[in-house]
Amino acid sequence: MAWTENNNALEREFQFSDFTEAFAFMTRVAFAAEAAGHHPEWTNVYNRVNIRLTTHDAGNTVTDKDRNLAAVIDRIYE
Ligand SMILES: C[C@H](O)[C@H](O)[C@H]1CNC2=NC(N)=NC(=O)C2=N1
């Protein structure tokens, strides 16, 4: 898995050719997150998107909800 676990969260950086591609990815992830009822912490700077996944309801720990969303995000990125 390309994600690393740091400070009770799964983290991964995604890179794109430009802002439009990065934002298109974010839009798809946003819909997938809403469908899953589980939402990322993220930042975007131009063509980079940094995502952090942790479960707030479980006291900010990594749970299967984070692992499952990470797998969904990876498929969107492929
Ligand atoms: C009621 C709602 O499903 C919960 O508050 C969900 C929303 N999205 C969430 N996202 C994340 N990352 N952690 C949560 O604990 C969480 N809880």
PDB file of the backbone (N, CA, C, O) and the ligand in Angstrom, with CONECT records:
HET    LIG  A 101      17
ATOM      1  N   MET A   1       0.864  -1.207   0.000  1.00  0.00           N
ATOM      2  CA  MET A   1       0.000   0.000   0.000  1.00  0.00           C
ATOM      3  C   MET A   1       0.885   1.236   0.000  1.00  0.00           C
ATOM      4  O   MET A   1       1.858   1.309   0.750  1.00  0.00           O
ATOM      5  N   ALA A   2       0.554   2.183  -0.822  1.00  0.00           N
ATOM      6  CA  ALA A   2       1.352   3.406  -0.956  1.00  0.00           C
ATOM      7  C   ALA A   2       1.104   4.388   0.185  1.00  0.00           C
ATOM      8  O   ALA A   2       1.728   5.447   0.247  1.00  0.00           O
ATOM      9  N   TRP A   3       0.203   4.038   1.074  1.00  0.00           N
ATOM     10  CA  TRP A   3      -0.101   4.909   2.204  1.00  0.00           C
ATOM     11  C   TRP A   3       0.880   4.635   3.333  1.00  0.00           C
ATOM     12  O   TRP A   3       1.349   3.508   3.496  1.00  0.00           O
ATOM     13  N   THR A   4       1.186   5.658   4.104  1.00  0.00           N
ATOM     14  CA  THR A   4       2.002   5.456   5.295  1.00  0.00           C
ATOM     15  C   THR A   4       1.145   5.792   6.506  1.00  0.00           C
ATOM     16  O   THR A   4       0.261   6.647   6.443  1.00  0.00           O
ATOM     17  N   GLU A   5       1.421   5.108   7.603  1.00  0.00           N
ATOM     18  CA  GLU A   5       0.678   5.395   8.828  1.00  0.00           C
ATOM     19  C   GLU A   5       1.540   6.279   9.721  1.00  0.00           C
ATOM     20  O   GLU A   5       2.616   5.876  10.163  1.00  0.00           O
ATOM     21  N   ASN A   6       1.056   7.480   9.978  1.00  0.00           N
ATOM     22  CA  ASN A   6       1.768   8.469  10.794  1.00  0.00           C
ATOM     23  C   ASN A   6       0.783   9.135  11.733  1.00  0.00           C
ATOM     24  O   ASN A   6      -0.297   9.548  11.311  1.00  0.00           O
ATOM     25  N   ASN A   7       1.140   9.242  12.989  1.00  0.00           N
ATOM     26  CA  ASN A   7       0.324   9.989  13.953  1.00  0.00           C
ATOM     27  C   ASN A   7      -1.158   9.578  13.894  1.00  0.00           C
ATOM     28  O   ASN A   7      -2.047  10.426  13.815  1.00  0.00           O
ATOM     29  N   ASN A   8      -1.400   8.268  13.934  1.00  0.00           N
ATOM     30  CA  ASN A   8      -2.778   7.741  13.955  1.00  0.00           C
ATOM     31  C   ASN A   8      -3.582   8.087  12.707  1.00  0.00           C
ATOM     32  O   ASN A   8      -4.796   8.280  12.782  1.00  0.00           O
ATOM     33  N   ALA A   9      -2.918   8.165  11.576  1.00  0.00           N
ATOM     34  CA  ALA A   9      -3.633   8.419  10.319  1.00  0.00           C
ATOM     35  C   ALA A   9      -2.893   7.751   9.167  1.00  0.00           C
ATOM     36  O   ALA A   9      -1.677   7.568   9.211  1.00  0.00           O
ATOM     37  N   LEU A  10      -3.656   7.391   8.133  1.00  0.00           N
ATOM     38  CA  LEU A  10      -3.051   6.946   6.870  1.00  0.00           C
ATOM     39  C   LEU A  10      -2.820   8.193   6.032  1.00  0.00           C
ATOM     40  O   LEU A  10      -3.702   9.045   5.928  1.00  0.00           O
ATOM     41  N   GLU A  11      -1.650   8.305   5.439  1.00  0.00           N
ATOM     42  CA  GLU A  11      -1.322   9.503   4.659  1.00  0.00           C
ATOM     43  C   GLU A  11      -0.768   9.105   3.298  1.00  0.00           C
ATOM     44  O   GLU A  11      -0.019   8.137   3.169  1.00  0.00           O
ATOM     45  N   ARG A  12      -1.152   9.869   2.297  1.00  0.00           N
ATOM     46  CA  ARG A  12      -0.583   9.661   0.967  1.00  0.00           C
ATOM     47  C   ARG A  12      -0.649  10.966   0.185  1.00  0.00           C
ATOM     48  O   ARG A  12      -1.599  11.739   0.311  1.00  0.00           O
ATOM     49  N   GLU A  13       0.378  11.191  -0.621  1.00  0.00           N
ATOM     50  CA  GLU A  13       0.378  12.352  -1.519  1.00  0.00           C
ATOM     51  C   GLU A  13       0.100  11.879  -2.943  1.00  0.00           C
ATOM     52  O   GLU A  13       0.668  10.883  -3.391  1.00  0.00           O
ATOM     53  N   PHE A  14      -0.761  12.583  -3.641  1.00  0.00           N
ATOM     54  CA  PHE A  14      -1.096  12.285  -5.038  1.00  0.00           C
ATOM     55  C   PHE A  14      -0.660  13.460  -5.895  1.00  0.00           C
ATOM     56  O   PHE A  14      -0.831  14.619  -5.516  1.00  0.00           O
ATOM     57  N   GLN A  15      -0.092  13.147  -7.058  1.00  0.00           N
ATOM     58  CA  GLN A  15       0.377  14.211  -7.943  1.00  0.00           C
ATOM     59  C   GLN A  15      -0.275  14.094  -9.309  1.00  0.00           C
ATOM     60  O   GLN A  15      -0.535  12.994  -9.796  1.00  0.00           O
ATOM     61  N   PHE A  16      -0.536  15.233  -9.918  1.00  0.00           N
ATOM     62  CA  PHE A  16      -1.249  15.299 -11.195  1.00  0.00           C
ATOM     63  C   PHE A  16      -0.516  16.247 -12.136  1.00  0.00           C
ATOM     64  O   PHE A  16       0.448  16.908 -11.749  1.00  0.00           O
ATOM     65  N   SER A  17      -0.993  16.299 -13.383  1.00  0.00           N
ATOM     66  CA  SER A  17      -0.312  17.159 -14.352  1.00  0.00           C
ATOM     67  C   SER A  17      -0.623  18.631 -14.113  1.00  0.00           C
ATOM     68  O   SER A  17       0.192  19.500 -14.423  1.00  0.00           O
ATOM     69  N   ASP A  18      -1.793  18.909 -13.565  1.00  0.00           N
ATOM     70  CA  ASP A  18      -2.156  20.307 -13.338  1.00  0.00           C
ATOM     71  C   ASP A  18      -3.292  20.389 -12.304  1.00  0.00           C
ATOM     72  O   ASP A  18      -3.731  19.371 -11.770  1.00  0.00           O
ATOM     73  N   PHE A  19      -3.748  21.588 -12.039  1.00  0.00           N
ATOM     74  CA  PHE A  19      -4.789  21.808 -11.032  1.00  0.00           C
ATOM     75  C   PHE A  19      -6.109  21.166 -11.430  1.00  0.00           C
ATOM     76  O   PHE A  19      -6.811  20.606 -10.589  1.00  0.00           O
ATOM     77  N   THR A  20      -6.448  21.248 -12.719  1.00  0.00           N
ATOM     78  CA  THR A  20      -7.735  20.684 -13.161  1.00  0.00           C
ATOM     79  C   THR A  20      -7.802  19.191 -12.877  1.00  0.00           C
ATOM     80  O   THR A  20      -8.825  18.690 -12.410  1.00  0.00           O
ATOM     81  N   GLU A  21      -6.708  18.476 -13.158  1.00  0.00           N
ATOM     82  CA  GLU A  21      -6.677  17.033 -12.904  1.00  0.00           C
ATOM     83  C   GLU A  21      -6.765  16.753 -11.403  1.00  0.00           C
ATOM     84  O   GLU A  21      -7.453  15.827 -10.974  1.00  0.00           O
ATOM     85  N   ALA A  22      -6.069  17.557 -10.621  1.00  0.00           N
ATOM     86  CA  ALA A  22      -6.092  17.368  -9.168  1.00  0.00           C
ATOM     87  C   ALA A  22      -7.503  17.604  -8.633  1.00  0.00           C
ATOM     88  O   ALA A  22      -7.990  16.849  -7.791  1.00  0.00           O
ATOM     89  N   PHE A  23      -8.141  18.636  -9.117  1.00  0.00           N
ATOM     90  CA  PHE A  23      -9.467  18.959  -8.595  1.00  0.00           C
ATOM     91  C   PHE A  23     -10.516  17.958  -9.077  1.00  0.00           C
ATOM     92  O   PHE A  23     -11.469  17.661  -8.357  1.00  0.00           O
ATOM     93  N   ALA A  24     -10.345  17.441 -10.287  1.00  0.00           N
ATOM     94  CA  ALA A  24     -11.253  16.394 -10.777  1.00  0.00           C
ATOM     95  C   ALA A  24     -11.161  15.169  -9.867  1.00  0.00           C
ATOM     96  O   ALA A  24     -12.176  14.572  -9.508  1.00  0.00           O
ATOM     97  N   PHE A  25      -9.940  14.807  -9.503  1.00  0.00           N
ATOM     98  CA  PHE A  25      -9.718  13.695  -8.565  1.00  0.00           C
ATOM     99  C   PHE A  25     -10.409  13.983  -7.234  1.00  0.00           C
ATOM    100  O   PHE A  25     -11.083  13.114  -6.680  1.00  0.00           O
ATOM    101  N   MET A  26     -10.245  15.180  -6.732  1.00  0.00           N
ATOM    102  CA  MET A  26     -10.858  15.540  -5.446  1.00  0.00           C
ATOM    103  C   MET A  26     -12.382  15.438  -5.521  1.00  0.00           C
ATOM    104  O   MET A  26     -13.035  15.019  -4.565  1.00  0.00           O
ATOM    105  N   THR A  27     -12.934  15.823  -6.658  1.00  0.00           N
ATOM    106  CA  THR A  27     -14.386  15.746  -6.822  1.00  0.00           C
ATOM    107  C   THR A  27     -14.853  14.299  -6.750  1.00  0.00           C
ATOM    108  O   THR A  27     -15.846  13.992  -6.091  1.00  0.00           O
ATOM    109  N   ARG A  28     -14.135  13.418  -7.426  1.00  0.00           N
ATOM    110  CA  ARG A  28     -14.513  12.000  -7.403  1.00  0.00           C
ATOM    111  C   ARG A  28     -14.351  11.419  -6.002  1.00  0.00           C
ATOM    112  O   ARG A  28     -15.191  10.644  -5.543  1.00  0.00           O
ATOM    113  N   VAL A  29     -13.272  11.795  -5.331  1.00  0.00           N
ATOM    114  CA  VAL A  29     -13.057  11.305  -3.966  1.00  0.00           C
ATOM    115  C   VAL A  29     -14.149  11.833  -3.039  1.00  0.00           C
ATOM    116  O   VAL A  29     -14.616  11.119  -2.153  1.00  0.00           O
ATOM    117  N   ALA A  30     -14.550  13.078  -3.246  1.00  0.00           N
ATOM    118  CA  ALA A  30     -15.590  13.681  -2.394  1.00  0.00           C
ATOM    119  C   ALA A  30     -16.893  12.887  -2.490  1.00  0.00           C
ATOM    120  O   ALA A  30     -17.533  12.626  -1.472  1.00  0.00           O
ATOM    121  N   PHE A  31     -17.285  12.505  -3.693  1.00  0.00           N
ATOM    122  CA  PHE A  31     -18.519  11.725  -3.848  1.00  0.00           C
ATOM    123  C   PHE A  31     -18.384  10.333  -3.230  1.00  0.00           C
ATOM    124  O   PHE A  31     -19.316   9.828  -2.604  1.00  0.00           O
ATOM    125  N   ALA A  32     -17.216   9.722  -3.412  1.00  0.00           N
ATOM    126  CA  ALA A  32     -16.982   8.393  -2.822  1.00  0.00           C
ATOM    127  C   ALA A  32     -16.995   8.480  -1.299  1.00  0.00           C
ATOM    128  O   ALA A  32     -17.529   7.598  -0.628  1.00  0.00           O
ATOM    129  N   ALA A  33     -16.412   9.536  -0.760  1.00  0.00           N
ATOM    130  CA  ALA A  33     -16.369   9.718   0.696  1.00  0.00           C
ATOM    131  C   ALA A  33     -17.773   9.917   1.252  1.00  0.00           C
ATOM    132  O   ALA A  33     -18.132   9.353   2.286  1.00  0.00           O
ATOM    133  N   GLU A  34     -18.545  10.711   0.563  1.00  0.00           N
ATOM    134  CA  GLU A  34     -19.912  10.967   1.014  1.00  0.00           C
ATOM    135  C   GLU A  34     -20.732   9.673   0.973  1.00  0.00           C
ATOM    136  O   GLU A  34     -21.522   9.403   1.878  1.00  0.00           O
ATOM    137  N   ALA A  35     -20.539   8.880  -0.078  1.00  0.00           N
ATOM    138  CA  ALA A  35     -21.250   7.600  -0.191  1.00  0.00           C
ATOM    139  C   ALA A  35     -20.850   6.660   0.947  1.00  0.00           C
ATOM    140  O   ALA A  35     -21.674   5.895   1.449  1.00  0.00           O
ATOM    141  N   ALA A  36     -19.579   6.725   1.350  1.00  0.00           N
ATOM    142  CA  ALA A  36     -19.086   5.857   2.417  1.00  0.00           C
ATOM    143  C   ALA A  36     -19.420   6.412   3.803  1.00  0.00           C
ATOM    144  O   ALA A  36     -19.325   5.696   4.800  1.00  0.00           O
ATOM    145  N   GLY A  37     -19.806   7.666   3.864  1.00  0.00           N
ATOM    146  CA  GLY A  37     -20.042   8.286   5.164  1.00  0.00           C
ATOM    147  C   GLY A  37     -18.757   8.475   5.957  1.00  0.00           C
ATOM    148  O   GLY A  37     -18.763   8.513   7.188  1.00  0.00           O
ATOM    149  N   HIS A  38     -17.653   8.594   5.219  1.00  0.00           N
ATOM    150  CA  HIS A  38     -16.338   8.724   5.860  1.00  0.00           C
ATOM    151  C   HIS A  38     -15.526   9.716   5.038  1.00  0.00           C
ATOM    152  O   HIS A  38     -15.445   9.584   3.816  1.00  0.00           O
ATOM    153  N   HIS A  39     -14.929  10.699   5.685  1.00  0.00           N
ATOM    154  CA  HIS A  39     -14.414  11.852   4.953  1.00  0.00           C
ATOM    155  C   HIS A  39     -12.934  12.120   5.211  1.00  0.00           C
ATOM    156  O   HIS A  39     -12.454  11.955   6.333  1.00  0.00           O
ATOM    157  N   PRO A  40     -12.218  12.531   4.173  1.00  0.00           N
ATOM    158  CA  PRO A  40     -10.778  12.768   4.326  1.00  0.00           C
ATOM    159  C   PRO A  40     -10.467  14.135   4.932  1.00  0.00           C
ATOM    160  O   PRO A  40     -11.251  15.081   4.847  1.00  0.00           O
ATOM    161  N   GLU A  41      -9.295  14.195   5.544  1.00  0.00           N
ATOM    162  CA  GLU A  41      -8.678  15.490   5.828  1.00  0.00           C
ATOM    163  C   GLU A  41      -7.695  15.671   4.672  1.00  0.00           C
ATOM    164  O   GLU A  41      -6.906  14.769   4.390  1.00  0.00           O
ATOM    165  N   TRP A  42      -7.730  16.809   4.008  1.00  0.00           N
ATOM    166  CA  TRP A  42      -6.858  16.937   2.838  1.00  0.00           C
ATOM    167  C   TRP A  42      -6.489  18.373   2.555  1.00  0.00           C
ATOM    168  O   TRP A  42      -7.150  19.319   2.983  1.00  0.00           O
ATOM    169  N   THR A  43      -5.388  18.496   1.804  1.00  0.00           N
ATOM    170  CA  THR A  43      -4.980  19.806   1.307  1.00  0.00           C
ATOM    171  C   THR A  43      -4.637  19.662  -0.163  1.00  0.00           C
ATOM    172  O   THR A  43      -4.243  18.591  -0.626  1.00  0.00           O
ATOM    173  N   ASN A  44      -4.790  20.735  -0.870  1.00  0.00           N
ATOM    174  CA  ASN A  44      -4.456  20.780  -2.299  1.00  0.00           C
ATOM    175  C   ASN A  44      -3.601  22.011  -2.552  1.00  0.00           C
ATOM    176  O   ASN A  44      -3.960  23.125  -2.171  1.00  0.00           O
ATOM    177  N   VAL A  45      -2.473  21.796  -3.196  1.00  0.00           N
ATOM    178  CA  VAL A  45      -1.655  22.906  -3.679  1.00  0.00           C
ATOM    179  C   VAL A  45      -1.382  22.647  -5.154  1.00  0.00           C
ATOM    180  O   VAL A  45      -0.599  21.763  -5.500  1.00  0.00           O
ATOM    181  N   TYR A  46      -2.022  23.411  -6.012  1.00  0.00           N
ATOM    182  CA  TYR A  46      -1.903  23.271  -7.482  1.00  0.00           C
ATOM    183  C   TYR A  46      -2.127  21.824  -7.937  1.00  0.00           C
ATOM    184  O   TYR A  46      -3.273  21.383  -8.024  1.00  0.00           O
ATOM    185  N   ASN A  47      -1.059  21.084  -8.226  1.00  0.00           N
ATOM    186  CA  ASN A  47      -1.245  19.740  -8.801  1.00  0.00           C
ATOM    187  C   ASN A  47      -1.025  18.629  -7.779  1.00  0.00           C
ATOM    188  O   ASN A  47      -0.920  17.458  -8.145  1.00  0.00           O
ATOM    189  N   ARG A  48      -0.955  18.988  -6.512  1.00  0.00           N
ATOM    190  CA  ARG A  48      -0.737  17.983  -5.476  1.00  0.00           C
ATOM    191  C   ARG A  48      -1.926  17.945  -4.515  1.00  0.00           C
ATOM    192  O   ARG A  48      -2.497  18.975  -4.158  1.00  0.00           O
ATOM    193  N   VAL A  49      -2.278  16.725  -4.109  1.00  0.00           N
ATOM    194  CA  VAL A  49      -3.334  16.537  -3.126  1.00  0.00           C
ATOM    195  C   VAL A  49      -2.768  15.642  -2.018  1.00  0.00           C
ATOM    196  O   VAL A  49      -2.327  14.522  -2.276  1.00  0.00           O
ATOM    197  N   ASN A  50      -2.788  16.141  -0.811  1.00  0.00           N
ATOM    198  CA  ASN A  50      -2.335  15.354   0.336  1.00  0.00           C
ATOM    199  C   ASN A  50      -3.554  14.932   1.149  1.00  0.00           C
ATOM    200  O   ASN A  50      -4.367  15.760   1.561  1.00  0.00           O
ATOM    201  N   ILE A  51      -3.659  13.637   1.366  1.00  0.00           N
ATOM    202  CA  ILE A  51      -4.827  13.099   2.064  1.00  0.00           C
ATOM    203  C   ILE A  51      -4.392  12.420   3.359  1.00  0.00           C
ATOM    204  O   ILE A  51      -3.382  11.717   3.411  1.00  0.00           O
ATOM    205  N   ARG A  52      -5.169  12.648   4.378  1.00  0.00           N
ATOM    206  CA  ARG A  52      -4.958  12.061   5.701  1.00  0.00           C
ATOM    207  C   ARG A  52      -6.266  11.398   6.097  1.00  0.00           C
ATOM    208  O   ARG A  52      -7.316  12.041   6.088  1.00  0.00           O
ATOM    209  N   LEU A  53      -6.213  10.117   6.443  1.00  0.00           N
ATOM    210  CA  LEU A  53      -7.424   9.373   6.818  1.00  0.00           C
ATOM    211  C   LEU A  53      -7.310   8.902   8.265  1.00  0.00           C
ATOM    212  O   LEU A  53      -6.378   8.184   8.625  1.00  0.00           O
ATOM    213  N   THR A  54      -8.261   9.312   9.077  1.00  0.00           N
ATOM    214  CA  THR A  54      -8.343   8.871  10.464  1.00  0.00           C
ATOM    215  C   THR A  54      -9.818   8.869  10.841  1.00  0.00           C
ATOM    216  O   THR A  54     -10.623   9.586  10.247  1.00  0.00           O
ATOM    217  N   THR A  55     -10.161   8.057  11.834  1.00  0.00           N
ATOM    218  CA  THR A  55     -11.576   7.958  12.207  1.00  0.00           C
ATOM    219  C   THR A  55     -11.828   8.794  13.457  1.00  0.00           C
ATOM    220  O   THR A  55     -11.435   8.416  14.561  1.00  0.00           O
ATOM    221  N   HIS A  56     -12.478   9.916  13.271  1.00  0.00           N
ATOM    222  CA  HIS A  56     -12.743  10.848  14.373  1.00  0.00           C
ATOM    223  C   HIS A  56     -13.613  10.180  15.433  1.00  0.00           C
ATOM    224  O   HIS A  56     -13.392  10.342  16.633  1.00  0.00           O
ATOM    225  N   ASP A  57     -14.616   9.419  14.960  1.00  0.00           N
ATOM    226  CA  ASP A  57     -15.560   8.778  15.886  1.00  0.00           C
ATOM    227  C   ASP A  57     -14.881   7.711  16.748  1.00  0.00           C
ATOM    228  O   ASP A  57     -15.440   7.291  17.761  1.00  0.00           O
ATOM    229  N   ALA A  58     -13.692   7.271  16.362  1.00  0.00           N
ATOM    230  CA  ALA A  58     -12.958   6.258  17.136  1.00  0.00           C
ATOM    231  C   ALA A  58     -11.761   6.908  17.835  1.00  0.00           C
ATOM    232  O   ALA A  58     -10.739   6.267  18.077  1.00  0.00           O
ATOM    233  N   GLY A  59     -11.916   8.188  18.151  1.00  0.00           N
ATOM    234  CA  GLY A  59     -10.857   8.896  18.881  1.00  0.00           C
ATOM    235  C   GLY A  59      -9.628   9.168  18.043  1.00  0.00           C
ATOM    236  O   GLY A  59      -8.505   9.170  18.548  1.00  0.00           O
ATOM    237  N   ASN A  60      -9.847   9.398  16.753  1.00  0.00           N
ATOM    238  CA  ASN A  60      -8.736   9.677  15.832  1.00  0.00           C
ATOM    239  C   ASN A  60      -7.731   8.535  15.797  1.00  0.00           C
ATOM    240  O   ASN A  60      -6.543   8.705  16.071  1.00  0.00           O
ATOM    241  N   THR A  61      -8.255   7.368  15.450  1.00  0.00           N
ATOM    242  CA  THR A  61      -7.378   6.218  15.217  1.00  0.00           C
ATOM    243  C   THR A  61      -7.668   5.667  13.830  1.00  0.00           C
ATOM    244  O   THR A  61      -8.692   5.984  13.225  1.00  0.00           O
ATOM    245  N   VAL A  62      -6.760   4.843  13.336  1.00  0.00           N
ATOM    246  CA  VAL A  62      -6.952   4.222  12.026  1.00  0.00           C
ATOM    247  C   VAL A  62      -7.851   2.998  12.186  1.00  0.00           C
ATOM    248  O   VAL A  62      -7.556   2.097  12.971  1.00  0.00           O
ATOM    249  N   THR A  63      -8.936   2.978  11.444  1.00  0.00           N
ATOM    250  CA  THR A  63      -9.868   1.846  11.487  1.00  0.00           C
ATOM    251  C   THR A  63     -10.062   1.303  10.066  1.00  0.00           C
ATOM    252  O   THR A  63      -9.490   1.815   9.104  1.00  0.00           O
ATOM    253  N   ASP A  64     -10.885   0.252   9.962  1.00  0.00           N
ATOM    254  CA  ASP A  64     -11.177  -0.302   8.635  1.00  0.00           C
ATOM    255  C   ASP A  64     -11.866   0.715   7.732  1.00  0.00           C
ATOM    256  O   ASP A  64     -11.761   0.623   6.509  1.00  0.00           O
ATOM    257  N   LYS A  65     -12.568   1.678   8.314  1.00  0.00           N
ATOM    258  CA  LYS A  65     -13.185   2.721   7.483  1.00  0.00           C
ATOM    259  C   LYS A  65     -12.113   3.495   6.724  1.00  0.00           C
ATOM    260  O   LYS A  65     -12.306   3.855   5.563  1.00  0.00           O
ATOM    261  N   ASP A  66     -10.985   3.750   7.381  1.00  0.00           N
ATOM    262  CA  ASP A  66      -9.881   4.449   6.720  1.00  0.00           C
ATOM    263  C   ASP A  66      -9.217   3.563   5.670  1.00  0.00           C
ATOM    264  O   ASP A  66      -8.908   4.007   4.564  1.00  0.00           O
ATOM    265  N   ARG A  67      -9.003   2.293   6.042  1.00  0.00           N
ATOM    266  CA  ARG A  67      -8.372   1.369   5.089  1.00  0.00           C
ATOM    267  C   ARG A  67      -9.262   1.161   3.860  1.00  0.00           C
ATOM    268  O   ARG A  67      -8.766   1.090   2.735  1.00  0.00           O
ATOM    269  N   ASN A  68     -10.552   1.066   4.076  1.00  0.00           N
ATOM    270  CA  ASN A  68     -11.467   0.885   2.943  1.00  0.00           C
ATOM    271  C   ASN A  68     -11.503   2.122   2.063  1.00  0.00           C
ATOM    272  O   ASN A  68     -11.488   2.011   0.837  1.00  0.00           O
ATOM    273  N   LEU A  69     -11.552   3.307   2.677  1.00  0.00           N
ATOM    274  CA  LEU A  69     -11.578   4.528   1.869  1.00  0.00           C
ATOM    275  C   LEU A  69     -10.257   4.705   1.116  1.00  0.00           C
ATOM    276  O   LEU A  69     -10.244   5.186  -0.017  1.00  0.00           O
ATOM    277  N   ALA A  70      -9.157   4.318   1.746  1.00  0.00           N
ATOM    278  CA  ALA A  70      -7.861   4.399   1.063  1.00  0.00           C
ATOM    279  C   ALA A  70      -7.872   3.533  -0.200  1.00  0.00           C
ATOM    280  O   ALA A  70      -7.360   3.940  -1.243  1.00  0.00           O
ATOM    281  N   ALA A  71      -8.452   2.351  -0.097  1.00  0.00           N
ATOM    282  CA  ALA A  71      -8.507   1.456  -1.261  1.00  0.00           C
ATOM    283  C   ALA A  71      -9.386   2.054  -2.354  1.00  0.00           C
ATOM    284  O   ALA A  71      -9.058   1.955  -3.536  1.00  0.00           O
ATOM    285  N   VAL A  72     -10.495   2.670  -1.970  1.00  0.00           N
ATOM    286  CA  VAL A  72     -11.378   3.311  -2.954  1.00  0.00           C
ATOM    287  C   VAL A  72     -10.640   4.471  -3.641  1.00  0.00           C
ATOM    288  O   VAL A  72     -10.728   4.633  -4.858  1.00  0.00           O
ATOM    289  N   ILE A  73      -9.920   5.266  -2.862  1.00  0.00           N
ATOM    290  CA  ILE A  73      -9.174   6.402  -3.411  1.00  0.00           C
ATOM    291  C   ILE A  73      -8.101   5.915  -4.377  1.00  0.00           C
ATOM    292  O   ILE A  73      -7.886   6.524  -5.425  1.00  0.00           O
ATOM    293  N   ASP A  74      -7.428   4.824  -4.032  1.00  0.00           N
ATOM    294  CA  ASP A  74      -6.403   4.270  -4.916  1.00  0.00           C
ATOM    295  C   ASP A  74      -7.013   3.865  -6.259  1.00  0.00           C
ATOM    296  O   ASP A  74      -6.405   4.068  -7.311  1.00  0.00           O
ATOM    297  N   ARG A  75      -8.211   3.296  -6.216  1.00  0.00           N
ATOM    298  CA  ARG A  75      -8.845   2.883  -7.473  1.00  0.00           C
ATOM    299  C   ARG A  75      -9.226   4.116  -8.301  1.00  0.00           C
ATOM    300  O   ARG A  75      -9.129   4.093  -9.528  1.00  0.00           O
ATOM    301  N   ILE A  76      -9.655   5.182  -7.640  1.00  0.00           N
ATOM    302  CA  ILE A  76      -9.983   6.407  -8.365  1.00  0.00           C
ATOM    303  C   ILE A  76      -8.728   6.982  -9.030  1.00  0.00           C
ATOM    304  O   ILE A  76      -8.794   7.503 -10.144  1.00  0.00           O
ATOM    305  N   TYR A  77      -7.612   6.888  -8.357  1.00  0.00           N
ATOM    306  CA  TYR A  77      -6.351   7.464  -8.852  1.00  0.00           C
ATOM    307  C   TYR A  77      -5.775   6.667 -10.017  1.00  0.00           C
ATOM    308  O   TYR A  77      -5.087   7.225 -10.871  1.00  0.00           O
ATOM    309  N   GLU A  78      -6.055   5.348 -10.056  1.00  0.00           N
ATOM    310  CA  GLU A  78      -5.436   4.461 -11.060  1.00  0.00           C
ATOM    311  C   GLU A  78      -5.698   4.942 -12.479  1.00  0.00           C
ATOM    312  O   GLU A  78      -5.249   4.312 -13.437  1.00  0.00           O
TER     313      GLU A  78
HETATM  314  C1  LIG A 101     -22.515  10.874  11.291  1.00  0.00           C
HETATM  315  C2  LIG A 101     -21.365  10.695  10.344  1.00  0.00           C
HETATM  316  O1  LIG A 101     -21.497   9.511   9.604  1.00  0.00           O
HETATM  317  C3  LIG A 101     -20.069  10.642  11.121  1.00  0.00           C
HETATM  318  O2  LIG A 101     -19.865  11.840  11.813  1.00  0.00           O
HETATM  319  C4  LIG A 101     -18.891  10.343  10.213  1.00  0.00           C
HETATM  320  C5  LIG A 101     -18.718  11.382   9.119  1.00  0.00           C
HETATM  321  N1  LIG A 101     -17.420  11.293   8.503  1.00  0.00           N
HETATM  322  C6  LIG A 101     -16.354  10.868   9.208  1.00  0.00           C
HETATM  323  N2  LIG A 101     -15.146  10.931   8.692  1.00  0.00           N
HETATM  324  C7  LIG A 101     -14.058  10.567   9.390  1.00  0.00           C
HETATM  325  N3  LIG A 101     -12.864  10.676   8.823  1.00  0.00           N
HETATM  326  N4  LIG A 101     -14.180  10.092  10.623  1.00  0.00           N
HETATM  327  C8  LIG A 101     -15.362   9.965  11.224  1.00  0.00           C
HETATM  328  O3  LIG A 101     -15.421   9.521  12.377  1.00  0.00           O
HETATM  329  C9  LIG A 101     -16.523  10.358  10.493  1.00  0.00           C
HETATM  330  N5  LIG A 101     -17.720  10.215  11.003  1.00  0.00           N
CONECT  314  315
CONECT  315  314  316  317
CONECT  316  315
CONECT  317  315  318  319
CONECT  318  317
CONECT  319  317  320  330
CONECT  320  319  321
CONECT  321  320  322
CONECT  322  321  323  329
CONECT  323  322  324
CONECT  324  323  325  326
CONECT  325  324
CONECT  326  324  327
CONECT  327  326  328  329
CONECT  328  327
CONECT  329  322  327  330
CONECT  330  319  329
END
